[in-house]
Amino acid sequence: MLSPKENYLTMLRGNVPEYVPSPFEPYNDMFAPPTPGVDPLPPLGNPISAPNGPVYSAWGVRYVGSEDNNWGALPEPGFIILDDITKWRDVIKNPDMSGFDWEDYFRKQTAGRNSKDKIVICGGVEYFQTLISFLGFNEGLLAMYEEPDEVYALLDYISEYATEVTRKQIQYTNPDILMIGDDCAAYRAPFFSPDMYKRLIKPFHKKHADIARDAGLLIAKHDCGRSEDFIEDWLDIGVCTWNPAQVSNDLVGIKKKYVGRLAMEGCWDNQGRVAMLDTPDDEMMAAVEEYVKNFAPGGGFVYSPMVTGDRTDPRAVRKMDLIKEYFFSHVRNYYS
């Protein structure tokens, strides 16, 4: 029998795995930027968490977190470092990495990781999200419409540093997968058109994807919200799996259309009634059964239902036990 790692990789390569992958049988070891205040290493891009007060990105944007968003790092409201896209050359400076000990940095960052039994995933810089961290959300979108050449020039400049970070990550962490982040959609609609994505964002995602493919890595795409309009572009640059595949997309139709070409990780309505703690157990489990029926056939599916709310609440513990028990009794061996 394949290990969870090899089973998951089999799915990403477009084949039906031996058994259904699930976080209940852990298969990955996410390589992420260090946590400020916890890890003694500086982030090389945008921080992902801020549990101990403000932290700064590689370009000087101040990020903050809160208990309400599990201390995830977001640009501090009102903290704008660039108020005119045409002046970016005077303001935005890539970090000077001359003399930086990349090997020591990544050795410390990956200490204790089990790359034999777990997939190692590295990440790239978020171009759209970095742009709006400089200008603010509204002004960033307006710049894309009003000054696309300047936006492209800025992102091209950022990519000089960002692609170097990606190359060094790959060189010193020996990962299996490159995860391209960069949320490009709200829950119900993309932030911009597919054409604008093709012109301003995709070229930089492709730069990282090309580096990863040349190194023999598989490519994953993280994109929350209704991002299905970008799927063909993702496939074009080599993406083979998408998370979290939220239910505001036509997931059943996408599954039928792209089975064997795009794995879908998520597909669970974690914001809907079925994930709430006060939903009756039988109603939740009926939704779990339908979930498996819709997405398990043909492979390309990771079983990952969850509940929303305090995971220490006895209701949450009971519901997660039911979800886990159902995986091992009814879902895991689906393909056999």
C-alpha positions in Angstrom: 0.0 0.0 0.0 1.2 3.5 -0.8 2.2 5.8 2.0 -0.1 8.9 2.5 2.6 11.0 0.8 2.9 8.8 -2.3 -0.9 8.3 -2.4 -1.4 12.0 -2.5 1.3 12.6 -5.2 -0.4 9.8 -7.3 -3.6 11.9 -7.2 -1.8 15.1 -8.2 -0.3 13.4 -11.2 -3.8 12.8 -12.5 -4.2 9.2 -11.5 -6.8 7.6 -9.2 -5.1 7.1 -5.9 -5.2 3.8 -3.9 -7.3 5.4 -1.3 -8.9 8.8 -0.6 -6.4 11.3 0.8 -7.4 13.2 3.9 -5.8 15.3 6.6 -6.9 12.5 8.9 -3.9 10.7 7.5 -1.4 13.6 7.3 0.6 13.7 4.1 2.1 17.2 3.9 4.5 19.4 5.8 3.8 23.0 4.8 6.9 25.2 4.4 5.7 28.6 5.5 7.3 32.0 6.3 8.4 32.2 9.9 6.0 33.4 12.6 7.2 36.7 14.0 7.9 36.6 17.7 8.0 32.8 17.6 10.6 32.0 14.9 13.8 34.0 15.1 14.0 34.4 11.3 12.7 37.3 9.2 10.0 36.7 6.6 11.3 36.9 3.1 8.0 38.1 1.6 4.7 38.9 3.3 4.1 37.5 6.8 1.3 35.0 7.3 0.7 35.5 11.0 1.0 38.3 13.5 0.3 36.9 17.0 2.5 39.4 19.0 1.8 42.8 17.5 2.7 44.5 14.2 5.2 42.8 11.9 6.6 44.0 8.6 6.9 42.5 5.1 10.1 42.4 3.1 9.1 45.8 1.6 8.2 47.5 4.8 4.4 47.1 4.9 3.1 46.8 8.5 0.9 43.8 9.1 -1.4 43.1 12.1 -3.5 40.2 13.3 -6.4 39.7 15.6 -8.0 36.9 17.6 -11.0 37.1 15.3 -9.0 35.9 12.3 -6.8 33.5 14.2 -3.9 36.0 14.2 -3.5 35.8 10.4 -1.4 38.8 9.2 -3.2 41.5 7.2 -1.9 44.9 6.0 -2.8 47.4 8.8 -5.8 49.5 7.7 -4.7 53.0 6.8 -1.0 52.1 6.6 -0.1 53.1 3.0 3.4 53.2 1.8 2.6 54.1 -1.8 0.0 56.7 -2.7 0.8 57.1 -6.4 1.6 54.1 -8.6 3.6 56.2 -10.9 6.0 57.0 -8.0 6.7 53.4 -7.1 10.4 53.6 -8.2 11.0 56.2 -5.4 9.3 54.2 -2.7 9.5 50.4 -3.3 12.8 48.8 -2.8 13.6 45.1 -3.0 15.6 43.8 0.0 19.4 43.7 -0.5 20.3 40.0 -0.2 24.0 40.3 -0.9 25.8 38.3 1.7 22.7 36.6 2.9 23.2 33.1 4.1 20.4 31.3 2.3 21.6 27.9 3.3 21.6 28.6 7.0 18.2 30.4 6.8 16.5 27.4 5.2 18.3 24.9 7.3 16.9 26.6 10.4 13.5 27.0 8.8 13.2 23.3 7.9 14.8 21.8 11.0 12.8 18.8 12.2 10.8 18.3 9.0 10.1 14.8 7.9 10.5 15.0 4.1 10.8 11.2 3.8 7.2 10.6 4.9 5.6 14.0 4.4 5.3 16.2 1.3 7.3 19.5 1.7 5.4 22.5 0.2 7.1 25.8 -0.5 5.5 29.0 -1.5 5.9 32.1 -3.7 5.2 35.7 -3.3 1.6 37.0 -3.8 1.7 39.6 -6.6 -1.9 41.0 -6.4 -1.9 40.9 -2.6 1.5 42.6 -2.5 0.3 45.3 -4.8 -2.7 46.1 -2.6 -0.6 46.0 0.5 1.4 48.9 -0.9 -1.5 51.0 -2.2 -4.6 49.8 -0.3 -7.3 47.7 -1.8 -9.3 50.3 -3.7 -6.3 52.2 -5.0 -4.6 49.0 -6.0 -7.6 48.0 -8.1 -7.8 51.5 -9.6 -4.1 51.4 -10.5 -4.7 48.1 -12.4 -7.3 49.8 -14.5 -5.8 53.3 -14.9 -2.1 52.6 -15.0 -1.6 49.0 -16.1 1.9 49.6 -17.5 3.1 51.0 -14.2 1.5 48.1 -12.3 3.2 45.6 -14.6 6.6 47.4 -14.2 6.3 47.3 -10.4 5.3 43.7 -10.3 8.2 42.9 -12.7 10.6 44.6 -10.3 9.2 42.7 -7.3 9.6 39.4 -9.3 13.3 39.9 -9.4 13.5 39.4 -5.7 10.6 37.0 -5.4 11.9 34.5 -8.0 15.3 34.5 -6.3 13.5 33.5 -3.0 11.7 30.7 -4.8 14.9 29.4 -6.4 16.7 29.4 -3.1 13.7 27.7 -1.3 13.8 25.0 -3.9 17.6 24.6 -3.7 17.8 24.3 0.0 14.5 22.7 1.1 14.1 20.1 -1.6 10.3 20.5 -1.8 7.7 18.4 -3.7 5.2 21.1 -4.5 5.2 24.9 -5.1 2.1 26.6 -3.7 1.1 29.7 -5.6 -1.0 31.8 -3.3 -2.5 35.2 -4.2 -6.3 35.3 -3.6 -7.8 36.9 -6.7 -11.5 36.7 -5.9 -14.1 37.6 -3.3 -16.6 35.0 -2.2 -19.0 35.7 -5.0 -16.9 37.2 -7.8 -13.3 37.8 -9.0 -11.6 41.0 -8.1 -10.8 41.6 -11.8 -11.5 40.1 -15.2 -9.7 37.0 -16.6 -8.2 39.3 -19.3 -6.7 41.5 -16.6 -5.4 38.4 -14.8 -3.7 37.3 -18.1 -2.1 40.7 -18.6 -1.0 41.7 -15.1 -0.8 38.7 -12.8 -0.5 35.5 -14.7 2.9 36.3 -16.2 4.4 36.4 -12.7 2.6 33.3 -11.5 4.1 31.7 -14.6 7.6 32.7 -13.7 7.4 30.8 -10.4 5.6 27.9 -12.0 8.3 27.6 -14.7 11.0 27.6 -12.0 9.1 24.8 -10.2 8.5 22.7 -13.2 12.2 22.9 -14.3 13.0 21.6 -10.8 10.6 18.7 -11.1 8.0 20.1 -8.7 4.2 19.8 -8.9 2.3 23.1 -8.7 -0.7 23.9 -6.4 -2.9 27.0 -6.5 -4.5 28.5 -3.5 -7.3 30.9 -4.4 -10.3 31.6 -2.1 -13.7 32.8 -3.4 -15.3 32.4 -6.8 -12.1 32.0 -8.7 -13.2 29.4 -11.3 -12.8 31.9 -14.1 -9.0 31.5 -13.8 -8.9 27.7 -14.0 -7.8 27.5 -17.7 -5.0 29.9 -17.0 -3.9 27.9 -14.0 -3.8 24.7 -16.1 -1.8 26.6 -18.7 1.0 27.3 -16.3 1.0 23.7 -14.9 -1.2 23.9 -11.8 -2.5 20.4 -10.9 -4.5 21.1 -7.7 -6.6 23.8 -6.3 -7.6 24.7 -2.7 -9.9 25.5 -1.0 -12.3 25.2 -3.9 -15.1 27.0 -2.1 -18.8 26.3 -2.8 -19.4 29.7 -4.5 -17.9 28.0 -7.6 -19.7 25.4 -9.8 -17.7 22.6 -8.1 -19.8 19.7 -9.5 -19.4 21.0 -13.0 -15.7 21.8 -12.5 -15.2 18.3 -11.2 -16.8 16.7 -14.2 -14.9 18.9 -16.7 -11.4 18.7 -15.2 -11.3 15.2 -13.6 -7.8 13.9 -14.1 -6.4 17.4 -14.8 -7.2 19.4 -11.7 -7.5 17.9 -8.2 -9.9 19.8 -5.9 -9.0 20.1 -2.2 -11.8 21.4 -0.1 -15.2 21.6 -1.8 -16.9 21.7 1.6 -19.3 24.4 2.7 -17.4 25.5 5.8 -19.4 28.8 6.0 -22.8 27.2 5.6 -25.3 25.7 7.9 -23.8 22.2 7.6 -20.6 23.4 9.3 -22.3 25.2 12.2 -22.1 23.7 15.7 -25.9 23.9 16.3 -26.7 21.9 13.2 -28.2 18.5 14.0 -25.6 15.7 13.5 -27.8 13.7 11.1 -28.2 16.8 8.9 -24.4 17.3 8.9 -23.7 13.7 8.1 -26.2 13.7 5.2 -24.3 16.6 3.8 -21.0 14.7 4.2 -22.5 11.7 2.3 -23.6 14.0 -0.6 -20.1 15.6 -0.5 -18.4 12.3 -1.0 -20.9 11.2 -3.7 -20.2 14.4 -5.7 -16.5 14.6 -5.5 -14.9 11.2 -4.8 -15.6 9.5 -8.2 -12.6 9.5 -10.5 -10.0 10.7 -8.0 -8.8 14.3 -7.6 -10.5 14.7 -4.2 -9.2 15.2 -0.7 -11.8 14.4 2.1 -11.8 17.4 4.4 -15.1 18.4 5.9 -14.9 20.5 9.0 -17.0 22.4 11.5 -16.8 26.1 12.2 -16.4 27.6 15.6 -14.5 26.8 18.8 -12.8 23.4 18.2 -12.7 22.8 22.0 -16.5 23.1 22.2 -17.9 19.6 23.0 -20.3 19.9 20.0 -17.3 20.5 17.7 -15.4 17.6 19.2 -18.3 15.3 18.7 -19.0 16.4 15.1 -15.3 16.1 14.1 -15.2 12.6 15.6 -18.2 11.7 13.5 -16.6 13.1 10.4 -13.3 11.2 11.1 -15.1 8.0 11.9 -17.1 8.2 8.6 -13.8 8.7 6.7 -12.3 5.5 7.9 -15.5 3.4 7.8 -17.0 4.6 4.5 -14.7 6.9 2.5 -11.0 5.9 2.8 -11.2 2.7 0.7 -13.7 4.2 -1.8 -11.5 3.3 -4.8 -11.2 -0.3 -3.9 
